[in-house]
Amino acid sequence: MTQPAAASTVQRVDAKHRYEILIDGKTAGLTAYRDRGDQRVFYHTKIYDAFAGQGLASLLVQQALTDVRASGKRIVPVCPYVAKFLKKHTEFADVTDPVTPEVLQWLDTELTP
């Protein structure tokens, strides 16, 4: 596994409802969310093939969840990758809410054009 490039940055892009990880200024991946009151509902994480195998998804999600904590919001891990990350990183347990049928129904409505 290659180490992430030194020039990696994570940024929140509110207009697109996602956090992006950039390598040397190029978007390498994203984790998408929608806000529901004081909850940030994560529903999809993707690292582009050209950047796979560098540990970028973990770095991206860790920084995104740290930002959620700093903003005073709570995490809802609908995305399987975010849910898996949270099982290993219990330091976010105090700001994590369970995925409920109501959240899933709300998210479906949010994502339907």
Backbone as CSV, one residue per row, in Angstrom:
resi,resn,N_x,N_y,N_z,CA_x,CA_y,CA_z,C_x,C_y,C_z
1,MET,0.852,-1.178,0.000,0.000,0.000,0.000,0.894,1.237,0.000
2,THR,0.616,2.139,-0.892,1.343,3.391,-0.998,0.827,4.365,0.049
3,GLN,1.704,5.170,0.608,1.282,6.189,1.568,0.614,7.340,0.822
4,PRO,-0.371,8.007,1.447,-1.000,9.159,0.811,0.037,10.240,0.506
5,ALA,-0.177,10.917,-0.589,0.726,12.002,-0.983,0.747,13.083,0.090
6,ALA,1.889,13.716,0.234,2.032,14.763,1.245,1.071,15.912,0.988
7,ALA,0.708,16.120,-0.274,-0.153,17.242,-0.641,-1.632,16.856,-0.622
8,SER,-2.040,16.005,0.338,-3.454,15.644,0.433,-4.159,16.599,1.383
9,THR,-5.347,17.043,0.965,-6.166,17.904,1.807,-7.613,17.441,1.732
10,VAL,-8.334,17.656,2.814,-9.766,17.351,2.852,-10.492,18.675,3.024
11,GLN,-11.518,18.868,2.208,-12.305,20.095,2.310,-13.790,19.772,2.266
12,ARG,-14.560,20.547,3.026,-16.023,20.420,2.987,-16.526,21.318,1.873
13,VAL,-17.379,20.749,1.008,-17.955,21.508,-0.105,-19.469,21.527,0.125
14,ASP,-19.925,22.525,0.883,-21.336,22.577,1.279,-22.284,22.622,0.087
15,ALA,-21.916,23.318,-0.976,-22.796,23.438,-2.141,-23.073,22.082,-2.791
16,LYS,-22.144,21.127,-2.615,-22.312,19.787,-3.190,-22.635,18.745,-2.122
17,HIS,-22.793,19.172,-0.876,-23.121,18.277,0.241,-22.109,17.142,0.348
18,ARG,-20.833,17.499,0.385,-19.828,16.447,0.491,-18.496,17.004,0.982
19,TYR,-17.674,16.067,1.430,-16.279,16.343,1.731,-15.481,15.718,0.594
20,GLU,-14.460,16.415,0.142,-13.605,15.899,-0.919,-12.184,15.778,-0.392
21,ILE,-11.480,14.756,-0.870,-10.056,14.650,-0.589,-9.328,14.947,-1.889
22,LEU,-8.368,15.853,-1.788,-7.614,16.290,-2.962,-6.157,15.862,-2.815
23,ILE,-5.603,15.375,-3.898,-4.193,15.024,-3.974,-3.573,15.910,-5.042
24,ASP,-2.626,16.726,-4.634,-1.986,17.671,-5.560,-3.030,18.467,-6.350
25,GLY,-4.103,18.867,-5.668,-5.136,19.693,-6.281,-6.179,18.947,-7.088
26,LYS,-6.050,17.631,-7.217,-7.026,16.834,-7.981,-7.930,16.075,-7.016
27,THR,-9.234,16.068,-7.314,-10.176,15.352,-6.460,-9.919,13.854,-6.572
28,ALA,-9.612,13.229,-5.430,-9.318,11.800,-5.392,-10.502,10.986,-4.885
29,GLY,-11.445,11.649,-4.227,-12.597,10.938,-3.703,-13.494,11.869,-2.914
30,LEU,-14.579,11.292,-2.377,-15.557,12.097,-1.652,-16.341,11.236,-0.687
31,THR,-16.925,11.896,0.292,-17.940,11.278,1.138,-19.114,12.255,1.157
32,ALA,-20.269,11.761,0.749,-21.457,12.603,0.554,-22.366,12.543,1.779
33,TYR,-23.030,13.662,2.033,-23.920,13.764,3.192,-25.105,14.662,2.878
34,ARG,-26.088,14.579,3.755,-27.173,15.541,3.813,-27.367,15.886,5.274
35,ASP,-27.685,17.138,5.548,-27.942,17.562,6.920,-29.423,17.449,7.232
36,ARG,-29.706,16.888,8.413,-31.075,16.715,8.913,-31.092,17.268,10.334
37,GLY,-31.476,18.532,10.456,-31.423,19.168,11.775,-29.981,19.219,12.252
38,ASP,-29.736,18.651,13.442,-28.373,18.659,13.975,-27.591,17.402,13.584
39,GLN,-28.129,16.637,12.644,-27.460,15.417,12.191,-26.853,15.608,10.801
40,ARG,-25.673,15.052,10.597,-25.064,14.983,9.273,-25.125,13.515,8.871
41,VAL,-25.962,13.211,7.885,-26.230,11.838,7.450,-25.304,11.513,6.274
42,PHE,-24.330,10.642,6.520,-23.393,10.210,5.472,-23.988,9.017,4.737
43,TYR,-24.052,9.101,3.402,-24.694,8.024,2.655,-23.841,7.425,1.538
44,HIS,-22.684,7.999,1.226,-21.867,7.429,0.148,-20.427,7.912,0.272
45,THR,-19.487,6.979,0.126,-18.058,7.319,0.113,-17.433,6.632,-1.094
46,LYS,-16.590,7.390,-1.801,-15.955,6.842,-3.004,-14.557,7.426,-3.154
47,ILE,-13.608,6.538,-3.464,-12.262,6.952,-3.863,-12.115,6.525,-5.319
48,TYR,-11.688,7.446,-6.151,-11.560,7.147,-7.576,-10.442,6.138,-7.815
49,ASP,-10.636,5.284,-8.830,-9.723,4.176,-9.100,-8.258,4.587,-9.167
50,ALA,-7.960,5.710,-9.769,-6.567,6.154,-9.924,-5.891,6.412,-8.575
51,PHE,-6.688,6.554,-7.508,-6.143,6.880,-6.186,-6.365,5.758,-5.171
52,ALA,-6.870,4.617,-5.618,-7.188,3.505,-4.721,-5.929,2.935,-4.070
53,GLY,-6.116,2.311,-2.912,-5.032,1.613,-2.241,-4.041,2.490,-1.515
54,GLN,-4.399,3.732,-1.259,-3.478,4.652,-0.584,-3.952,5.046,0.815
55,GLY,-5.028,4.433,1.281,-5.552,4.776,2.600,-6.312,6.085,2.632
56,LEU,-6.730,6.557,1.468,-7.375,7.868,1.393,-8.778,7.880,1.970
57,ALA,-9.528,6.787,1.826,-10.901,6.753,2.348,-10.892,6.944,3.863
58,SER,-9.985,6.273,4.541,-9.890,6.395,5.985,-9.519,7.821,6.402
59,LEU,-8.556,8.402,5.715,-8.146,9.780,5.995,-9.301,10.750,5.758
60,LEU,-9.999,10.572,4.648,-11.137,11.414,4.294,-12.220,11.350,5.368
61,VAL,-12.636,10.139,5.717,-13.728,9.967,6.679,-13.308,10.465,8.061
62,GLN,-12.081,10.189,8.478,-11.618,10.655,9.787,-11.691,12.178,9.863
63,GLN,-11.229,12.853,8.830,-11.246,14.320,8.858,-12.672,14.868,8.746
64,ALA,-13.519,14.195,7.963,-14.918,14.628,7.848,-15.627,14.502,9.198
65,LEU,-15.421,13.379,9.885,-16.082,13.174,11.173,-15.549,14.132,12.236
66,THR,-14.273,14.442,12.165,-13.700,15.438,13.076,-14.346,16.798,12.847
67,ASP,-14.597,17.138,11.583,-15.266,18.396,11.251,-16.707,18.401,11.773
68,VAL,-17.392,17.268,11.657,-18.768,17.174,12.157,-18.779,17.430,13.665
69,ARG,-17.870,16.801,14.374,-17.786,17.012,15.825,-17.548,18.487,16.137
70,ALA,-16.606,19.113,15.442,-16.269,20.521,15.688,-17.441,21.450,15.398
71,SER,-18.307,21.060,14.456,-19.446,21.898,14.089,-20.629,21.728,15.045
72,GLY,-20.532,20.754,15.966,-21.604,20.529,16.922,-22.714,19.639,16.401
73,LYS,-22.516,19.054,15.234,-23.523,18.148,14.668,-23.260,16.717,15.127
74,ARG,-24.178,15.835,14.767,-24.080,14.424,15.092,-23.960,13.627,13.799
75,ILE,-23.336,12.471,13.873,-23.059,11.611,12.722,-24.122,10.525,12.622
76,VAL,-24.641,10.312,11.405,-25.521,9.178,11.143,-24.890,8.406,9.980
77,PRO,-24.374,7.186,10.243,-23.605,6.450,9.242,-24.435,5.507,8.360
78,VAL,-25.172,6.066,7.407,-25.907,5.233,6.449,-24.903,4.562,5.495
79,CYS,-23.862,5.267,5.121,-22.817,4.732,4.240,-22.121,3.550,4.918
80,PRO,-22.037,2.403,4.236,-21.373,1.237,4.846,-19.919,1.503,5.237
81,TYR,-19.200,2.282,4.450,-17.802,2.550,4.792,-17.705,3.379,6.077
82,VAL,-18.541,4.405,6.186,-18.524,5.240,7.393,-18.917,4.390,8.607
83,ALA,-19.908,3.521,8.459,-20.327,2.651,9.566,-19.176,1.732,9.991
84,LYS,-18.472,1.164,9.022,-17.331,0.291,9.314,-16.216,1.078,10.012
85,PHE,-15.950,2.278,9.545,-14.931,3.132,10.155,-15.274,3.400,11.613
86,LEU,-16.538,3.699,11.893,-16.969,4.023,13.256,-16.848,2.831,14.206
87,LYS,-16.987,1.611,13.699,-16.828,0.425,14.546,-15.390,0.319,15.057
88,LYS,-14.437,0.765,14.237,-13.020,0.711,14.621,-12.563,1.958,15.380
89,HIS,-13.285,3.052,15.220,-12.884,4.332,15.804,-13.956,4.804,16.783
90,THR,-13.949,4.197,17.941,-14.992,4.456,18.933,-14.904,5.850,19.549
91,GLU,-13.864,6.606,19.226,-13.769,7.967,19.762,-14.877,8.883,19.238
92,PHE,-15.609,8.423,18.208,-16.728,9.210,17.674,-18.088,8.713,18.190
93,ALA,-18.088,7.709,19.059,-19.348,7.110,19.533,-20.259,8.128,20.216
94,ASP,-19.671,9.097,20.905,-20.478,10.068,21.645,-21.218,11.050,20.742
95,VAL,-20.854,11.118,19.469,-21.545,12.020,18.530,-22.184,11.248,17.371
96,THR,-22.405,9.945,17.568,-22.994,9.100,16.529,-24.405,8.686,16.916
97,ASP,-25.333,8.858,15.984,-26.716,8.419,16.167,-26.961,7.180,15.317
98,PRO,-27.893,6.318,15.741,-28.187,5.122,14.958,-28.934,5.455,13.661
99,VAL,-28.769,4.570,12.684,-29.549,4.675,11.451,-30.934,4.088,11.761
100,THR,-31.975,4.877,11.539,-33.339,4.437,11.830,-34.157,4.413,10.533
101,PRO,-35.292,3.718,10.532,-36.157,3.740,9.345,-36.569,5.166,8.968
102,GLU,-36.779,6.026,9.979,-37.164,7.412,9.695,-36.054,8.154,8.954
103,VAL,-34.809,7.940,9.372,-33.669,8.576,8.701,-33.569,8.073,7.256
104,LEU,-33.722,6.774,7.065,-33.633,6.211,5.707,-34.741,6.741,4.805
105,GLN,-35.951,6.856,5.341,-37.062,7.398,4.558,-36.806,8.859,4.212
106,TRP,-36.339,9.628,5.181,-36.018,11.032,4.953,-34.925,11.165,3.892
107,LEU,-33.888,10.347,3.993,-32.772,10.416,3.044,-33.249,10.081,1.636
108,ASP,-34.090,9.081,1.503,-34.638,8.707,0.206,-35.388,9.888,-0.419
109,THR,-36.156,10.586,0.400,-36.886,11.777,-0.078,-35.917,12.876,-0.502
110,GLU,-34.853,13.080,0.288,-33.850,14.105,-0.017,-33.129,13.842,-1.343
111,LEU,-32.866,12.573,-1.614,-32.053,12.216,-2.782,-32.876,11.983,-4.049
112,THR,-34.199,11.971,-3.911,-35.058,11.799,-5.080,-35.225,13.142,-5.777
113,PRO,-34.878,13.197,-7.060,-34.987,14.497,-7.778,-36.414,14.958,-7.943
